[in-house]
Structure formats: C-alpha cells, structure tokens
Amino acid sequence: MALPKLDTPTYQLELPSNQQVVKYRPFLVKEQKILMMAQDADDKEDSYNMLAEIVDGCTFNNVDIKTMPIFDFEYLFMKIRCKSVGESAELSVLCPDDEVTRVPVTIDLDGIDVQVEDGHSNVVGVNDSIKIIMRYPTVNDIKGVSEAETLNNVMTLLKVCINEIHDGDTIHNMIDVTSKELDEFIDSLPTDTFEKMAIFFDTMPKLTHVIEVKNPKTEVTSEVVIQGMESFFS
C-alpha cells in the first residue's frame, strides 16, 4: 500500500522589481536539509548555490533565478522562510554608540520590505551624448564576488552590471562588446562617472529594516539599519 501524499499550502507574492506574481510553498524537509548545509558552508558560492536551489524548488521552478535582481531573490527567500519556520528572527545587534556591546533583538521578518532611496536611477550620464544604462546584480553576480571590498571586486561587479551604453542614437548592447573593449571604455571614464556608478549600487533597492536598540551599559538608545538577507539570518 502506497504511503499517503501530504498537501502543501501555496502562497503568492509580487516581486518588488516588476510586480510579477510568483506562487511559492514553504520548505519541505529536503529544503531544510539544504538550508542547514548552506548555513554551514565555508564557501560563499556554494552557499548561494544551495539557497538558489531552495528558492527554485519552493517556486515550482517557475522563476528565472539566474537573471532576477538580488533584492528580488532575497525578498522571495525571506517570504518562503517566513511561511516555513516562522515570521521572526533573533539577531545579535551591535550597539553603535560604543561599537562593542551586542544586544539580542527579535525582528518581525514579515514586516520587512524592499526599500529604494529617493533619486535612485539606473541611468548614469557620462557627457551630453553618452550615458550608461545599468542593471541590478543577480545571485550569479554576487556569488562570484568575494566579500572583501577590494578594487578588483568593485570593478568586476561594475563591469557585469553595465547593460547598455548609449552614444546619441546608437545603442551598444554588451552582448556585442568584447571584454577588452569594455575594459578600455571603463578605464577612459571620468572619475565623477565612476562615482555615479558607485552611487547606483549604494542606492539600489535593498531589504531594509530600521530598529531601535538600547545599550544596557550606557543607556543610550540608537537607530540601527539592517540591510540584506545575510544580515537578517546571520
């Protein structure tokens, strides 16, 4: 006699970037096992690969994880996590007034959303005729860049996130541009353009939550901004 098949509840959400409706289900035991391995993984790329496998399975293989912006991926993972193991997370938050003391804080994950800063734009002007159209980094982009913020890592991410270069009415798609040509173009940019591109990454949409923490040693209450999936599940 065959064993019974269990019904799994399904939910839906809208992706922050384009309002695409996505159906999803909670973790099953097989995904919980993968999540435990991802949390213990020493290699960042291995960890992201396992998280991507979880999200892919929990969305019935109906989303393109390789091309979705990282903030869509993080938002989707968080919502799946909420329905799987609970809507709160315990964090140890560093008090900013002394940068030594840590306090335990409970976060309501279901109340966290993707926030975008005022004035954010994916268009970077170089001069009157040339502008760069940026795209948001994906899981594949992020996992290929080490956490150390070296110039090499910044340049790698910047390079892969250039989507188009407009020169008047001429549009250069990166598919048709060689790596050498792109390197030469980036090296020839004015320094203020490089700074504008950095601003694109600094102000791009992110999972963001602001909390108040009170330092028990100094009695000082401070606001702490928590951003990114790793911060909420560290």
Rosetta constraint file for C-alpha pairs under 8 A:
AtomPair CA 8 CA 25 HARMONIC 6.93 0.50
AtomPair CA 8 CA 26 HARMONIC 7.71 0.50
AtomPair CA 9 CA 25 HARMONIC 6.13 0.50
AtomPair CA 9 CA 26 HARMONIC 7.46 0.50
AtomPair CA 10 CA 23 HARMONIC 6.67 0.50
AtomPair CA 10 CA 24 HARMONIC 5.57 0.50
AtomPair CA 10 CA 25 HARMONIC 4.65 0.50
AtomPair CA 10 CA 26 HARMONIC 7.55 0.50
AtomPair CA 11 CA 23 HARMONIC 5.59 0.50
AtomPair CA 11 CA 24 HARMONIC 5.35 0.50
AtomPair CA 11 CA 25 HARMONIC 6.17 0.50
AtomPair CA 12 CA 21 HARMONIC 6.57 0.50
AtomPair CA 12 CA 22 HARMONIC 5.36 0.50
AtomPair CA 12 CA 23 HARMONIC 4.26 0.50
AtomPair CA 12 CA 24 HARMONIC 5.92 0.50
AtomPair CA 13 CA 21 HARMONIC 5.56 0.50
AtomPair CA 13 CA 22 HARMONIC 5.45 0.50
AtomPair CA 13 CA 23 HARMONIC 6.70 0.50
AtomPair CA 14 CA 18 HARMONIC 7.83 0.50
AtomPair CA 14 CA 19 HARMONIC 4.68 0.50
AtomPair CA 14 CA 20 HARMONIC 5.24 0.50
AtomPair CA 14 CA 21 HARMONIC 4.52 0.50
AtomPair CA 14 CA 22 HARMONIC 6.19 0.50
AtomPair CA 15 CA 19 HARMONIC 4.80 0.50
AtomPair CA 15 CA 20 HARMONIC 5.32 0.50
AtomPair CA 15 CA 21 HARMONIC 6.59 0.50
AtomPair CA 15 CA 22 HARMONIC 7.23 0.50
AtomPair CA 15 CA 72 HARMONIC 5.88 0.50
AtomPair CA 15 CA 75 HARMONIC 7.77 0.50
AtomPair CA 15 CA 76 HARMONIC 7.50 0.50
AtomPair CA 16 CA 71 HARMONIC 7.93 0.50
AtomPair CA 16 CA 72 HARMONIC 6.14 0.50
AtomPair CA 16 CA 75 HARMONIC 7.98 0.50
AtomPair CA 16 CA 114 HARMONIC 6.81 0.50
AtomPair CA 17 CA 69 HARMONIC 7.56 0.50
AtomPair CA 17 CA 72 HARMONIC 6.63 0.50
AtomPair CA 22 CA 59 HARMONIC 7.15 0.50
AtomPair CA 22 CA 62 HARMONIC 7.84 0.50
AtomPair CA 22 CA 63 HARMONIC 7.58 0.50
AtomPair CA 23 CA 59 HARMONIC 5.93 0.50
AtomPair CA 23 CA 60 HARMONIC 7.83 0.50
AtomPair CA 24 CA 58 HARMONIC 5.41 0.50
AtomPair CA 24 CA 59 HARMONIC 4.41 0.50
AtomPair CA 24 CA 60 HARMONIC 7.02 0.50
AtomPair CA 24 CA 80 HARMONIC 7.06 0.50
AtomPair CA 25 CA 58 HARMONIC 5.21 0.50
AtomPair CA 25 CA 59 HARMONIC 6.63 0.50
AtomPair CA 25 CA 80 HARMONIC 6.73 0.50
AtomPair CA 25 CA 83 HARMONIC 7.74 0.50
AtomPair CA 26 CA 58 HARMONIC 6.51 0.50
AtomPair CA 26 CA 80 HARMONIC 5.49 0.50
AtomPair CA 26 CA 81 HARMONIC 6.98 0.50
AtomPair CA 26 CA 83 HARMONIC 5.46 0.50
AtomPair CA 26 CA 84 HARMONIC 4.59 0.50
AtomPair CA 27 CA 31 HARMONIC 5.40 0.50
AtomPair CA 27 CA 32 HARMONIC 6.17 0.50
AtomPair CA 27 CA 54 HARMONIC 7.70 0.50
AtomPair CA 27 CA 58 HARMONIC 6.61 0.50
AtomPair CA 27 CA 80 HARMONIC 7.11 0.50
AtomPair CA 27 CA 81 HARMONIC 7.32 0.50
AtomPair CA 27 CA 84 HARMONIC 5.40 0.50
AtomPair CA 28 CA 32 HARMONIC 6.26 0.50
AtomPair CA 29 CA 33 HARMONIC 6.26 0.50
AtomPair CA 30 CA 34 HARMONIC 6.56 0.50
AtomPair CA 31 CA 35 HARMONIC 6.09 0.50
AtomPair CA 31 CA 54 HARMONIC 5.67 0.50
AtomPair CA 32 CA 36 HARMONIC 6.27 0.50
AtomPair CA 33 CA 37 HARMONIC 6.44 0.50
AtomPair CA 34 CA 38 HARMONIC 6.15 0.50
AtomPair CA 34 CA 50 HARMONIC 6.32 0.50
AtomPair CA 34 CA 51 HARMONIC 7.75 0.50
AtomPair CA 34 CA 54 HARMONIC 7.24 0.50
AtomPair CA 35 CA 39 HARMONIC 6.20 0.50
AtomPair CA 35 CA 50 HARMONIC 7.09 0.50
AtomPair CA 35 CA 51 HARMONIC 6.79 0.50
AtomPair CA 35 CA 54 HARMONIC 7.51 0.50
AtomPair CA 36 CA 40 HARMONIC 6.40 0.50
AtomPair CA 37 CA 41 HARMONIC 6.00 0.50
AtomPair CA 37 CA 47 HARMONIC 7.81 0.50
AtomPair CA 37 CA 50 HARMONIC 7.90 0.50
AtomPair CA 38 CA 46 HARMONIC 7.20 0.50
AtomPair CA 38 CA 47 HARMONIC 4.49 0.50
AtomPair CA 38 CA 48 HARMONIC 7.46 0.50
AtomPair CA 38 CA 50 HARMONIC 5.85 0.50
AtomPair CA 38 CA 51 HARMONIC 6.79 0.50
AtomPair CA 39 CA 47 HARMONIC 6.99 0.50
AtomPair CA 41 CA 46 HARMONIC 6.68 0.50
AtomPair CA 41 CA 47 HARMONIC 5.72 0.50
AtomPair CA 42 CA 46 HARMONIC 7.90 0.50
AtomPair CA 42 CA 47 HARMONIC 7.74 0.50
AtomPair CA 43 CA 47 HARMONIC 6.36 0.50
AtomPair CA 44 CA 48 HARMONIC 6.27 0.50
AtomPair CA 44 CA 143 HARMONIC 6.23 0.50
AtomPair CA 44 CA 146 HARMONIC 7.69 0.50
AtomPair CA 45 CA 49 HARMONIC 6.11 0.50
AtomPair CA 45 CA 143 HARMONIC 4.83 0.50
AtomPair CA 45 CA 144 HARMONIC 6.60 0.50
AtomPair CA 46 CA 50 HARMONIC 6.29 0.50
AtomPair CA 47 CA 51 HARMONIC 6.30 0.50
AtomPair CA 48 CA 52 HARMONIC 6.02 0.50
AtomPair CA 48 CA 139 HARMONIC 7.20 0.50
AtomPair CA 48 CA 143 HARMONIC 6.28 0.50
AtomPair CA 49 CA 53 HARMONIC 6.25 0.50
AtomPair CA 50 CA 54 HARMONIC 6.38 0.50
AtomPair CA 51 CA 55 HARMONIC 6.31 0.50
AtomPair CA 52 CA 56 HARMONIC 5.97 0.50
AtomPair CA 52 CA 65 HARMONIC 6.93 0.50
AtomPair CA 52 CA 139 HARMONIC 7.98 0.50
AtomPair CA 53 CA 57 HARMONIC 6.21 0.50
AtomPair CA 54 CA 58 HARMONIC 6.11 0.50
AtomPair CA 55 CA 59 HARMONIC 6.08 0.50
AtomPair CA 55 CA 76 HARMONIC 7.46 0.50
AtomPair CA 55 CA 77 HARMONIC 6.21 0.50
AtomPair CA 55 CA 80 HARMONIC 7.82 0.50
AtomPair CA 56 CA 60 HARMONIC 6.41 0.50
AtomPair CA 56 CA 61 HARMONIC 4.97 0.50
AtomPair CA 56 CA 62 HARMONIC 7.44 0.50
AtomPair CA 56 CA 63 HARMONIC 7.03 0.50
AtomPair CA 56 CA 65 HARMONIC 7.08 0.50
AtomPair CA 57 CA 61 HARMONIC 5.76 0.50
AtomPair CA 58 CA 80 HARMONIC 7.51 0.50
AtomPair CA 59 CA 63 HARMONIC 6.83 0.50
AtomPair CA 64 CA 68 HARMONIC 6.31 0.50
AtomPair CA 65 CA 73 HARMONIC 7.11 0.50
AtomPair CA 65 CA 139 HARMONIC 7.40 0.50
AtomPair CA 66 CA 138 HARMONIC 6.59 0.50
AtomPair CA 66 CA 139 HARMONIC 6.46 0.50
AtomPair CA 66 CA 140 HARMONIC 6.23 0.50
AtomPair CA 67 CA 138 HARMONIC 5.90 0.50
AtomPair CA 67 CA 139 HARMONIC 7.80 0.50
AtomPair CA 68 CA 72 HARMONIC 6.37 0.50
AtomPair CA 68 CA 73 HARMONIC 6.72 0.50
AtomPair CA 68 CA 138 HARMONIC 5.78 0.50
AtomPair CA 68 CA 139 HARMONIC 7.64 0.50
AtomPair CA 69 CA 73 HARMONIC 6.57 0.50
AtomPair CA 69 CA 136 HARMONIC 5.40 0.50
AtomPair CA 69 CA 137 HARMONIC 5.65 0.50
AtomPair CA 69 CA 138 HARMONIC 4.65 0.50
AtomPair CA 69 CA 139 HARMONIC 7.26 0.50
AtomPair CA 70 CA 74 HARMONIC 6.17 0.50
AtomPair CA 70 CA 136 HARMONIC 7.29 0.50
AtomPair CA 70 CA 137 HARMONIC 5.94 0.50
AtomPair CA 70 CA 138 HARMONIC 4.65 0.50
AtomPair CA 70 CA 139 HARMONIC 5.42 0.50
AtomPair CA 70 CA 142 HARMONIC 7.79 0.50
AtomPair CA 71 CA 75 HARMONIC 6.00 0.50
AtomPair CA 71 CA 114 HARMONIC 7.11 0.50
AtomPair CA 71 CA 205 HARMONIC 6.57 0.50
AtomPair CA 71 CA 206 HARMONIC 5.62 0.50
AtomPair CA 71 CA 207 HARMONIC 6.62 0.50
AtomPair CA 71 CA 228 HARMONIC 7.93 0.50
AtomPair CA 72 CA 76 HARMONIC 6.06 0.50
AtomPair CA 73 CA 77 HARMONIC 6.11 0.50
AtomPair CA 73 CA 139 HARMONIC 7.44 0.50
AtomPair CA 74 CA 78 HARMONIC 6.11 0.50
AtomPair CA 74 CA 207 HARMONIC 7.33 0.50
AtomPair CA 74 CA 228 HARMONIC 7.34 0.50
AtomPair CA 74 CA 229 HARMONIC 5.67 0.50
AtomPair CA 75 CA 79 HARMONIC 6.30 0.50
AtomPair CA 75 CA 113 HARMONIC 7.38 0.50
AtomPair CA 75 CA 114 HARMONIC 7.12 0.50
AtomPair CA 75 CA 207 HARMONIC 6.89 0.50
AtomPair CA 76 CA 80 HARMONIC 6.25 0.50
AtomPair CA 77 CA 81 HARMONIC 6.05 0.50
AtomPair CA 78 CA 82 HARMONIC 6.14 0.50
AtomPair CA 78 CA 109 HARMONIC 7.28 0.50
AtomPair CA 78 CA 229 HARMONIC 7.55 0.50
AtomPair CA 79 CA 83 HARMONIC 6.50 0.50
AtomPair CA 79 CA 110 HARMONIC 7.02 0.50
AtomPair CA 80 CA 84 HARMONIC 6.20 0.50
AtomPair CA 81 CA 85 HARMONIC 5.96 0.50
AtomPair CA 81 CA 86 HARMONIC 7.05 0.50
AtomPair CA 81 CA 87 HARMONIC 7.71 0.50
AtomPair CA 82 CA 86 HARMONIC 4.80 0.50
AtomPair CA 82 CA 87 HARMONIC 4.44 0.50
AtomPair CA 82 CA 88 HARMONIC 7.44 0.50
AtomPair CA 82 CA 109 HARMONIC 6.88 0.50
AtomPair CA 82 CA 110 HARMONIC 6.65 0.50
AtomPair CA 83 CA 87 HARMONIC 7.09 0.50
AtomPair CA 87 CA 108 HARMONIC 5.89 0.50
AtomPair CA 87 CA 109 HARMONIC 5.25 0.50
AtomPair CA 87 CA 110 HARMONIC 5.63 0.50
AtomPair CA 88 CA 106 HARMONIC 6.44 0.50
AtomPair CA 88 CA 107 HARMONIC 5.33 0.50
AtomPair CA 88 CA 108 HARMONIC 4.63 0.50
AtomPair CA 88 CA 109 HARMONIC 5.36 0.50
AtomPair CA 88 CA 110 HARMONIC 7.63 0.50
AtomPair CA 89 CA 106 HARMONIC 5.64 0.50
AtomPair CA 89 CA 107 HARMONIC 5.22 0.50
AtomPair CA 89 CA 108 HARMONIC 6.83 0.50
AtomPair CA 89 CA 109 HARMONIC 6.83 0.50
AtomPair CA 89 CA 232 HARMONIC 7.24 0.50
AtomPair CA 89 CA 233 HARMONIC 7.18 0.50
AtomPair CA 90 CA 104 HARMONIC 6.76 0.50
AtomPair CA 90 CA 105 HARMONIC 5.75 0.50
AtomPair CA 90 CA 106 HARMONIC 4.66 0.50
AtomPair CA 90 CA 107 HARMONIC 6.40 0.50
AtomPair CA 91 CA 104 HARMONIC 5.67 0.50
AtomPair CA 91 CA 105 HARMONIC 5.22 0.50
AtomPair CA 91 CA 106 HARMONIC 6.31 0.50
AtomPair CA 91 CA 107 HARMONIC 7.35 0.50
AtomPair CA 91 CA 232 HARMONIC 7.14 0.50
AtomPair CA 91 CA 233 HARMONIC 7.60 0.50
AtomPair CA 91 CA 234 HARMONIC 7.18 0.50
AtomPair CA 92 CA 102 HARMONIC 5.88 0.50
AtomPair CA 92 CA 103 HARMONIC 5.49 0.50
AtomPair CA 92 CA 104 HARMONIC 4.59 0.50
AtomPair CA 92 CA 105 HARMONIC 6.23 0.50
AtomPair CA 93 CA 102 HARMONIC 5.20 0.50
AtomPair CA 93 CA 103 HARMONIC 5.37 0.50
AtomPair CA 93 CA 104 HARMONIC 6.28 0.50
AtomPair CA 93 CA 105 HARMONIC 6.77 0.50
AtomPair CA 93 CA 213 HARMONIC 7.87 0.50
AtomPair CA 94 CA 99 HARMONIC 6.11 0.50
AtomPair CA 94 CA 100 HARMONIC 6.66 0.50
AtomPair CA 94 CA 101 HARMONIC 5.87 0.50
AtomPair CA 94 CA 102 HARMONIC 4.40 0.50
AtomPair CA 94 CA 103 HARMONIC 6.64 0.50
AtomPair CA 95 CA 99 HARMONIC 5.48 0.50
AtomPair CA 95 CA 100 HARMONIC 6.76 0.50
AtomPair CA 95 CA 101 HARMONIC 5.58 0.50
AtomPair CA 95 CA 102 HARMONIC 5.85 0.50
AtomPair CA 95 CA 103 HARMONIC 7.23 0.50
AtomPair CA 95 CA 213 HARMONIC 6.83 0.50
AtomPair CA 95 CA 214 HARMONIC 7.45 0.50
AtomPair CA 95 CA 215 HARMONIC 6.08 0.50
AtomPair CA 95 CA 222 HARMONIC 7.30 0.50
AtomPair CA 95 CA 224 HARMONIC 7.96 0.50
AtomPair CA 96 CA 222 HARMONIC 6.89 0.50
AtomPair CA 96 CA 224 HARMONIC 7.48 0.50
AtomPair CA 97 CA 215 HARMONIC 7.89 0.50
AtomPair CA 97 CA 220 HARMONIC 7.15 0.50
AtomPair CA 97 CA 222 HARMONIC 7.24 0.50
AtomPair CA 101 CA 215 HARMONIC 6.96 0.50
AtomPair CA 101 CA 217 HARMONIC 7.79 0.50
AtomPair CA 102 CA 215 HARMONIC 7.87 0.50
AtomPair CA 103 CA 213 HARMONIC 7.47 0.50
AtomPair CA 103 CA 214 HARMONIC 7.90 0.50
AtomPair CA 103 CA 215 HARMONIC 7.22 0.50
AtomPair CA 105 CA 213 HARMONIC 7.87 0.50
AtomPair CA 108 CA 112 HARMONIC 7.21 0.50
AtomPair CA 112 CA 207 HARMONIC 6.88 0.50
AtomPair CA 112 CA 208 HARMONIC 6.65 0.50
AtomPair CA 112 CA 209 HARMONIC 6.04 0.50
AtomPair CA 113 CA 207 HARMONIC 5.75 0.50
AtomPair CA 113 CA 208 HARMONIC 6.51 0.50
AtomPair CA 113 CA 209 HARMONIC 7.66 0.50
AtomPair CA 114 CA 205 HARMONIC 6.03 0.50
AtomPair CA 114 CA 206 HARMONIC 5.14 0.50
AtomPair CA 114 CA 207 HARMONIC 4.39 0.50
AtomPair CA 114 CA 208 HARMONIC 6.16 0.50
AtomPair CA 115 CA 205 HARMONIC 5.30 0.50
AtomPair CA 115 CA 206 HARMONIC 5.53 0.50
AtomPair CA 115 CA 207 HARMONIC 6.28 0.50
AtomPair CA 115 CA 208 HARMONIC 6.07 0.50
AtomPair CA 116 CA 120 HARMONIC 7.12 0.50
AtomPair CA 116 CA 203 HARMONIC 6.62 0.50
AtomPair CA 116 CA 204 HARMONIC 6.01 0.50
AtomPair CA 116 CA 205 HARMONIC 4.28 0.50
AtomPair CA 116 CA 206 HARMONIC 6.66 0.50
AtomPair CA 117 CA 203 HARMONIC 5.52 0.50
AtomPair CA 117 CA 204 HARMONIC 7.10 0.50
AtomPair CA 117 CA 205 HARMONIC 7.20 0.50
AtomPair CA 120 CA 200 HARMONIC 6.77 0.50
AtomPair CA 120 CA 203 HARMONIC 5.88 0.50
AtomPair CA 120 CA 204 HARMONIC 6.64 0.50
AtomPair CA 121 CA 200 HARMONIC 6.67 0.50
AtomPair CA 122 CA 133 HARMONIC 5.83 0.50
AtomPair CA 122 CA 134 HARMONIC 5.02 0.50
AtomPair CA 122 CA 135 HARMONIC 6.78 0.50
AtomPair CA 122 CA 200 HARMONIC 6.41 0.50
AtomPair CA 123 CA 131 HARMONIC 6.74 0.50
AtomPair CA 123 CA 132 HARMONIC 5.80 0.50
AtomPair CA 123 CA 133 HARMONIC 4.80 0.50
AtomPair CA 123 CA 134 HARMONIC 6.32 0.50
AtomPair CA 124 CA 131 HARMONIC 5.56 0.50
AtomPair CA 124 CA 132 HARMONIC 4.99 0.50
AtomPair CA 124 CA 133 HARMONIC 6.39 0.50
AtomPair CA 124 CA 134 HARMONIC 7.53 0.50
AtomPair CA 124 CA 193 HARMONIC 7.18 0.50
AtomPair CA 124 CA 196 HARMONIC 6.44 0.50
AtomPair CA 124 CA 197 HARMONIC 6.55 0.50
AtomPair CA 125 CA 130 HARMONIC 6.48 0.50
AtomPair CA 125 CA 131 HARMONIC 4.33 0.50
AtomPair CA 125 CA 132 HARMONIC 6.29 0.50
AtomPair CA 125 CA 193 HARMONIC 7.14 0.50
AtomPair CA 126 CA 130 HARMONIC 5.40 0.50
AtomPair CA 126 CA 131 HARMONIC 5.25 0.50
AtomPair CA 126 CA 132 HARMONIC 7.24 0.50
AtomPair CA 126 CA 189 HARMONIC 7.55 0.50
AtomPair CA 126 CA 190 HARMONIC 7.67 0.50
AtomPair CA 126 CA 193 HARMONIC 5.91 0.50
AtomPair CA 127 CA 131 HARMONIC 6.97 0.50
AtomPair CA 129 CA 166 HARMONIC 7.67 0.50
AtomPair CA 129 CA 167 HARMONIC 5.58 0.50
AtomPair CA 129 CA 168 HARMONIC 4.98 0.50
AtomPair CA 130 CA 165 HARMONIC 7.18 0.50
AtomPair CA 130 CA 166 HARMONIC 5.47 0.50
AtomPair CA 130 CA 167 HARMONIC 4.53 0.50
AtomPair CA 130 CA 168 HARMONIC 6.35 0.50
AtomPair CA 131 CA 165 HARMONIC 5.99 0.50
AtomPair CA 131 CA 166 HARMONIC 5.25 0.50
AtomPair CA 131 CA 167 HARMONIC 6.81 0.50
AtomPair CA 132 CA 162 HARMONIC 6.94 0.50
AtomPair CA 132 CA 163 HARMONIC 7.64 0.50
AtomPair CA 132 CA 164 HARMONIC 6.02 0.50
AtomPair CA 132 CA 165 HARMONIC 4.65 0.50
AtomPair CA 132 CA 166 HARMONIC 6.27 0.50
AtomPair CA 133 CA 162 HARMONIC 6.25 0.50
AtomPair CA 133 CA 163 HARMONIC 5.55 0.50
AtomPair CA 133 CA 164 HARMONIC 5.03 0.50
AtomPair CA 133 CA 165 HARMONIC 6.14 0.50
AtomPair CA 133 CA 166 HARMONIC 7.65 0.50
AtomPair CA 134 CA 161 HARMONIC 5.64 0.50
AtomPair CA 134 CA 162 HARMONIC 4.67 0.50
AtomPair CA 134 CA 163 HARMONIC 5.14 0.50
AtomPair CA 134 CA 164 HARMONIC 7.00 0.50
AtomPair CA 135 CA 161 HARMONIC 5.11 0.50
AtomPair CA 135 CA 162 HARMONIC 6.22 0.50
AtomPair CA 135 CA 163 HARMONIC 5.64 0.50
AtomPair CA 136 CA 161 HARMONIC 6.31 0.50
AtomPair CA 136 CA 204 HARMONIC 7.71 0.50
AtomPair CA 137 CA 141 HARMONIC 5.64 0.50
AtomPair CA 137 CA 142 HARMONIC 6.63 0.50
AtomPair CA 137 CA 157 HARMONIC 7.49 0.50
AtomPair CA 137 CA 160 HARMONIC 7.92 0.50
AtomPair CA 137 CA 161 HARMONIC 6.09 0.50
AtomPair CA 138 CA 142 HARMONIC 6.28 0.50
AtomPair CA 139 CA 143 HARMONIC 6.04 0.50
AtomPair CA 140 CA 144 HARMONIC 6.31 0.50
AtomPair CA 141 CA 145 HARMONIC 6.85 0.50
AtomPair CA 141 CA 157 HARMONIC 6.79 0.50
AtomPair CA 141 CA 160 HARMONIC 7.43 0.50
AtomPair CA 142 CA 157 HARMONIC 7.70 0.50
AtomPair CA 145 CA 153 HARMONIC 5.82 0.50
AtomPair CA 145 CA 156 HARMONIC 7.45 0.50
AtomPair CA 145 CA 157 HARMONIC 7.20 0.50
AtomPair CA 146 CA 153 HARMONIC 6.80 0.50
AtomPair CA 148 CA 153 HARMONIC 7.58 0.50
AtomPair CA 149 CA 153 HARMONIC 6.20 0.50
AtomPair CA 149 CA 154 HARMONIC 6.71 0.50
AtomPair CA 150 CA 154 HARMONIC 6.38 0.50
AtomPair CA 151 CA 155 HARMONIC 6.05 0.50
AtomPair CA 152 CA 156 HARMONIC 6.14 0.50
AtomPair CA 153 CA 157 HARMONIC 6.30 0.50
AtomPair CA 154 CA 158 HARMONIC 6.04 0.50
AtomPair CA 155 CA 159 HARMONIC 5.91 0.50
AtomPair CA 156 CA 160 HARMONIC 6.45 0.50
AtomPair CA 157 CA 161 HARMONIC 6.23 0.50
AtomPair CA 158 CA 162 HARMONIC 6.63 0.50
AtomPair CA 158 CA 197 HARMONIC 7.56 0.50
AtomPair CA 159 CA 182 HARMONIC 7.68 0.50
AtomPair CA 159 CA 183 HARMONIC 7.93 0.50
AtomPair CA 162 CA 174 HARMONIC 7.43 0.50
AtomPair CA 163 CA 173 HARMONIC 6.69 0.50
AtomPair CA 163 CA 174 HARMONIC 6.10 0.50
AtomPair CA 164 CA 171 HARMONIC 6.71 0.50
AtomPair CA 164 CA 172 HARMONIC 5.59 0.50
AtomPair CA 164 CA 173 HARMONIC 4.88 0.50
AtomPair CA 164 CA 174 HARMONIC 6.02 0.50
AtomPair CA 165 CA 171 HARMONIC 5.94 0.50
AtomPair CA 165 CA 172 HARMONIC 5.06 0.50
AtomPair CA 165 CA 173 HARMONIC 6.78 0.50
AtomPair CA 165 CA 174 HARMONIC 7.92 0.50
AtomPair CA 166 CA 170 HARMONIC 5.78 0.50
AtomPair CA 166 CA 171 HARMONIC 4.60 0.50
AtomPair CA 166 CA 172 HARMONIC 6.19 0.50
AtomPair CA 167 CA 171 HARMONIC 6.35 0.50
AtomPair CA 167 CA 172 HARMONIC 7.82 0.50
AtomPair CA 172 CA 176 HARMONIC 7.24 0.50
AtomPair CA 172 CA 177 HARMONIC 7.44 0.50
AtomPair CA 173 CA 177 HARMONIC 6.93 0.50
AtomPair CA 174 CA 178 HARMONIC 7.79 0.50
AtomPair CA 177 CA 181 HARMONIC 6.36 0.50
AtomPair CA 177 CA 182 HARMONIC 6.64 0.50
AtomPair CA 178 CA 182 HARMONIC 6.31 0.50
AtomPair CA 179 CA 183 HARMONIC 6.15 0.50
AtomPair CA 180 CA 184 HARMONIC 6.22 0.50
AtomPair CA 181 CA 185 HARMONIC 6.20 0.50
AtomPair CA 182 CA 186 HARMONIC 6.16 0.50
AtomPair CA 183 CA 187 HARMONIC 6.10 0.50
AtomPair CA 184 CA 188 HARMONIC 6.26 0.50
AtomPair CA 185 CA 189 HARMONIC 6.60 0.50
AtomPair CA 189 CA 193 HARMONIC 6.37 0.50
AtomPair CA 189 CA 194 HARMONIC 6.97 0.50
AtomPair CA 190 CA 194 HARMONIC 6.81 0.50
AtomPair CA 191 CA 195 HARMONIC 6.41 0.50
AtomPair CA 192 CA 196 HARMONIC 6.30 0.50
AtomPair CA 193 CA 197 HARMONIC 6.34 0.50
AtomPair CA 194 CA 198 HARMONIC 6.36 0.50
AtomPair CA 195 CA 199 HARMONIC 6.30 0.50
AtomPair CA 196 CA 200 HARMONIC 6.45 0.50
AtomPair CA 197 CA 201 HARMONIC 6.86 0.50
AtomPair CA 198 CA 202 HARMONIC 6.29 0.50
AtomPair CA 199 CA 203 HARMONIC 5.98 0.50
AtomPair CA 200 CA 204 HARMONIC 5.86 0.50
AtomPair CA 206 CA 227 HARMONIC 6.50 0.50
AtomPair CA 206 CA 228 HARMONIC 6.28 0.50
AtomPair CA 207 CA 227 HARMONIC 5.41 0.50
AtomPair CA 207 CA 228 HARMONIC 5.20 0.50
AtomPair CA 207 CA 229 HARMONIC 6.98 0.50
AtomPair CA 208 CA 225 HARMONIC 6.95 0.50
AtomPair CA 208 CA 226 HARMONIC 5.72 0.50
AtomPair CA 208 CA 227 HARMONIC 4.57 0.50
AtomPair CA 208 CA 228 HARMONIC 6.82 0.50
AtomPair CA 209 CA 225 HARMONIC 5.84 0.50
AtomPair CA 209 CA 226 HARMONIC 5.26 0.50
AtomPair CA 209 CA 227 HARMONIC 6.60 0.50
AtomPair CA 210 CA 223 HARMONIC 6.59 0.50
AtomPair CA 210 CA 224 HARMONIC 5.66 0.50
AtomPair CA 210 CA 225 HARMONIC 4.52 0.50
AtomPair CA 210 CA 226 HARMONIC 6.21 0.50
AtomPair CA 211 CA 223 HARMONIC 5.63 0.50
AtomPair CA 211 CA 224 HARMONIC 5.37 0.50
AtomPair CA 211 CA 225 HARMONIC 6.55 0.50
AtomPair CA 211 CA 226 HARMONIC 7.82 0.50
AtomPair CA 212 CA 221 HARMONIC 6.55 0.50
AtomPair CA 212 CA 222 HARMONIC 5.52 0.50
AtomPair CA 212 CA 223 HARMONIC 4.52 0.50
AtomPair CA 212 CA 224 HARMONIC 6.15 0.50
AtomPair CA 213 CA 221 HARMONIC 5.52 0.50
AtomPair CA 213 CA 222 HARMONIC 5.48 0.50
AtomPair CA 213 CA 223 HARMONIC 6.40 0.50
AtomPair CA 213 CA 224 HARMONIC 7.10 0.50
AtomPair CA 214 CA 219 HARMONIC 6.10 0.50
AtomPair CA 214 CA 220 HARMONIC 5.58 0.50
AtomPair CA 214 CA 221 HARMONIC 4.19 0.50
AtomPair CA 214 CA 222 HARMONIC 6.43 0.50
AtomPair CA 215 CA 219 HARMONIC 5.17 0.50
AtomPair CA 215 CA 220 HARMONIC 5.40 0.50
AtomPair CA 215 CA 221 HARMONIC 6.34 0.50
AtomPair CA 216 CA 220 HARMONIC 7.72 0.50
AtomPair CA 226 CA 231 HARMONIC 6.38 0.50
AtomPair CA 226 CA 232 HARMONIC 7.26 0.50
AtomPair CA 227 CA 231 HARMONIC 6.11 0.50
AtomPair CA 227 CA 232 HARMONIC 7.50 0.50
AtomPair CA 228 CA 232 HARMONIC 6.88 0.50
AtomPair CA 229 CA 233 HARMONIC 6.42 0.50
AtomPair CA 230 CA 234 HARMONIC 5.60 0.50
